[in-house]
């Protein structure tokens, strides 16, 4: 239980999309909520719509999607 809480806190503090300040927790919740593709995650969260146009966050989102498939 404590491990899950610690991971959730870290995920909330870890920014995946720096331009829009979108956390890893927000991305994970979008995936848990049914987003299965990069475009779906971006539509639900707004990630990738900042000044870099997703160049920095796209690989991170793709890795989280892949991680979710393997669970």
JOLIN-V240599 format. One record per residue. RES is the residue in one letter. PSI is psi in degrees with one decimal (* if undefined). Layout:
res={RES,RES}
psi={PSI,PSI}
//
This chain:
res={X,X,X,X,X,X,X,X,X,X,X,X,X,X,X,X,X,X,X,X,X,X,X,X,X,X,X,X,X,X,X,X,X,X,X,X,X,X,X,X,X,X,X,X,X,X,X,X,X,X,X,X,X,X,X,X,X,X,X,X,X,X,X,X,X,X,X,X,X,X,X}
psi={-48.3,-38.6,-43.4,-41.0,-43.9,-41.7,-39.6,-39.7,-45.7,-42.3,-34.6,-33.7,-22.8,120.1,126.3,-49.1,103.5,-36.8,-40.5,2.3,47.8,126.5,163.0,-36.8,-42.0,-42.0,-45.2,-39.5,-37.9,-41.8,-44.6,-29.7,2.7,-6.9,122.1,-8.3,166.0,-46.6,-39.4,-42.0,-44.3,-41.2,-38.6,-30.3,-22.2,-1.0,144.6,0.1,13.2,-165.4,-24.4,-1.9,32.8,3.4,-33.7,-37.0,-22.2,-48.2,-34.8,-41.8,-43.0,-37.7,-39.6,-37.2,-43.5,-42.0,-41.2,-33.0,-32.6,2.4,*}
//
